[in-house]
Amino acid sequence: MLLAGEVKGELARIHPARNCCRRAELAGLLYGNRAAGGGVRTLDHATARTAMHLATSIGLRATTPPGIASTQQGSVRVRHHLQVRLEPAAPPPWHWGQSAACDRRSFLRGVLLGSASLSLGAGGPHIEFVFSTARDAAALHRRLAESGVRAARLLRRDRHVLYLKGQEEVATLLRLVGANRALLDFETARVGRDVRNRVNRLLNAEEANLARTVRAADRQLQAIAELASTGRLERLPRGLREAAAQRRAHPDADLDALATGLGIGRSAVNHRLRRLIEMAEAAS
């Protein structure tokens, strides 16, 4: 199973070669994820290292103050957050509309690293971005749509959530941000599930067909035995007698096998066997 940490670890190991792409990825890391006083606040060491690397590579000074405690759902949990503070606190502005496709991909990679929570288990893939303002959520929603990624929005406890749910949407985003290894593992798991589901459907259908064949053969054999016990079987036309003999000789065979043995069509065999059942039921 693909883990969220593996995806972010792979993204953190991508080092853009161009300065414009590094600026765009840092803008993505800062998008909706600014720490108090400026910079990036995260629980992920790889994301913190990426922020340090990007900031220093474009000439900004980056520092890492001590961790802080966080409060969640009314109960205090001490968690060691990592902060990367930038000097100056506000890097040069970056604009989506004026950027090349490679910069846009780098920006989305930064947002995925800094603001996303991922769930890629067997229950179905799910990616969420949580923002404090509707403007940030709406802007990212629009940018994802322009990049060919379908997302949806909702409001949860006064927080604006943008989420992706579904195989195609998650695969498209992973491909877009350059998570090639994660995409390969994700697609491999998806294909494996599809193959298993298809095999299970085929097995279930085959089992149902076999059960129907067994029930039909049992009715036919009972009808033939009824006709034979009263001596009427020998007085039937030759075609019905041949069909009865073939069924007795091959009690487990399906209609196709019986038809091959008799040298006639499947529908003709079915008609003769059905006629035997009708005659037995009429006499009883």
N, C-alpha and C positions, 0 to 999 in steps of 0.2 A: 504494500500500500504506500502510495506517495504521501510524504509528510510535508506539512506547511514549511517547517524549518529547512527542509531540503530545497524547496523552491526559492525561498529567500536567500539561502546560502549560495545557490547558483547565480541569482541575480546580483548578489553583492560581489561576486568574483568577476563580473563584467566590468572592464575598465575602458570607458570610451576613449578613443584615440584623439578625437577632435575637441578643441576647447569649447565650441558651441554646444556639443553634446554633453560635456561635463557640466556646463552651466544649466542646461535644461534638466538634467537628472537631479542636480542639487535643488533646483526650483521645485521639482516634484517631491523631493524629500521634505521640503519646507511647507508644502501645500497642505494646509489644514492640520499641521503637526508641529507648530512652533512652540518651543519651550518658553517659559517665562524669561524675559530679557533677551529673547532672540535665539535662534538656533534650533536644533533637533532634539527631541526627547523620545527615547525608545527603550524597550526592554531587550532588544536584540543586539548582540555584540557585533554581528556582521554589518548590520545597518549603521551602527555608530562608526565603525571603521570606514565604511563607504562614505559617510558624511565628512569625516576627517580628510580622507583622500581627495574627495571632490573639492572641498573648500580650499585646501592648500594648493591643489593643482591649478586653481584659477586666481591665486594670489591673495586669498583671504586667510586671516589668522583664526585658528580653531583651538579651543581649550575644552577640557573635560572636568567640570566641577564634580564634587562628591554626589552619590545617589541621594534620593529623597524618598520619603514615605508617601504612599498613596492611600486614599480612602475609597472603598468600594461598597456600595449598597448598604451604607450605614455602619459597617463594621470595618475597623482599621486593620489593614494588612500591610506590613512593612515589606516593600518590594524594592529592589535595588535598580532604580531607573538609571539609565545612562543619558547624560546630556552632552551635547556638542554645541558649545556657544561660538558664535561667529563674530568677528570684528572686521568691519562694521556689522552691527546686528542686522541690518537690512542690505543684503547683497544687491547688485545691480538688477533692475527689473527684467523679467523675461516675459515675452508675449507669444502666446500660442498662434495667433493669426499670422504673425510675421515669420514663423519658423518653418524650417524644412522638415520633411518627413522623418529624417533620422533624429532630429531634435525632439519631435513630438513623441517618437517611440521612447527616447531616453527620459522624457518627462513622465510618461506613463509608468516606466520602470521605477522611477523614483517614488511616485505616488503609491505603487504597489508595495514597495519596500517600507515606506514610512507610515502609511495610513491604512493598510489593508489587513484584514484577518481572513485566513484561508482555511477551508475545511474540504479535504479531498478524499474523504473516506468512501467506503462502499455504499453508504446511504445516499450518495449523490454529491457532486461538487458544489461548493458554495463559496463565493468571495464577497466580502462586505467592506465598504468604506464608510466610516462614521465621521460626521462633521458637526460642528456646533452651529453652523449657519446654513440657511437654505441656499444662499448665494454660492457657497463653495460646492455644495452637492449638485446644484443645477449646472454650474459651469463644467464640472467633471462629467456629468451626465451628457452634456452636449458634446464634449470633446471625445468621449468614448463612442458616441453615435457617429461622429465624423470619421472615426477610425474603423468603423464597421463592427463595433462591439455593442450588443444590445444589453441594456441594464434597466433596472426598475428602481423606484424610490419609495420610501415610506418614512413615517415619523414615529420614533420609538423613544418614549420617555424624554421628550423635548430634544432629542438628538435626530439629526437628519441622516438617514441611512440610504446609501446607494448600493445595490447588490446585484450580483450576477448569479444566476442559478440555471444549470443545464450544461450538458456535455459540450455542445457546440460553442456556447458563449465563453466558457472557461478556456477551452482549447484555443479559441481565437485570440483571447487576451494573452495567454502564455506564448503563443507564436509571435504576437506583436511585440512583446517586451524582450524577446530573445531568450526565453527559458527553454532552450531546445532539448536539453536532457530531461527536464521535468515534463515537457510536452511528449517526448518519446515514451517515458514511463506511463504517463497519463493515458496516451492513446493505446499502448500495449495492454494496460489493465482494462480499458474500455472494450477493445476488440475481444479480449478474453472473456469478459462478461457477456458480450453479444453472442459469441460462439457457444458458450455454455447454455445461455437461454435458448438459442436455436436448437441445440441438441436436445435439451429437455422437452421443447415443444414437439420435436420429431418423435422422440421416444414416447411421449404421452399420446400422440396421435396414433403411433404404431400399436401401442398397447390397447387403445380404444378399438382400433380396427380388428385386432386379434380377438378381443372379447366379443365383438359383434359376429365375427366369423365362427367362433366356437358356439355361441348361442344359436346361430342359424343352422349350423351343422347338426346340433343336438336335436332341434325340431325336425329336421329332415330325416334323421335316422329313426326317430320315434315314429314318424309317419310311415316310413318304409317298413318298419317292423310291424306296425298295425296292419298295413295292407298285406304283408306276407303271412301274418298269422291267420287271416281270414281267407287266404287262397286267392285274393283278387289281384295280387301283384303279377302272377303268371298270365293273367288274362288281359293285362294292359298292353297298349301299343308298344312296338319294339323300342321306339325312342325313349319312352318313359322307363322301360325296363333297363335299358342301357345306362340311363342317368342314375337309377337306383343302384345298379351294380357298381358303378364308378364311385358313388358316394360311400357305399359299404366298404369298398376296397381302400378308399382313402378318406377316412373319417375326419382327418385334420386339415385336409387340403382346402385352399380357397377356390373361388369360382374360376380364376384364370387357370389354375392347375387342372381342374376338372375339365375345362373346355379344351385344353391342349390334349388331354387323354382321350377325349371323345372326338376330336377333330372338328368341332363346331365352335360357334361364337359364344362369348361369355353371356350375352343376353339370352341366347337359346338355352344354355344350361340353367340359368336362373329361372327362366320360364318353366322348364320341365320340373325342376325341384319344387317350385311354388305350386305347380299343378298337383304334384304328389301330396303335398301338405293339404291342399284344399279337398282332395278326394278322401283322404283319411279322416279329416274333420267332418265331412259330410256324412260319412258312414257311422261315425261314433255318436 
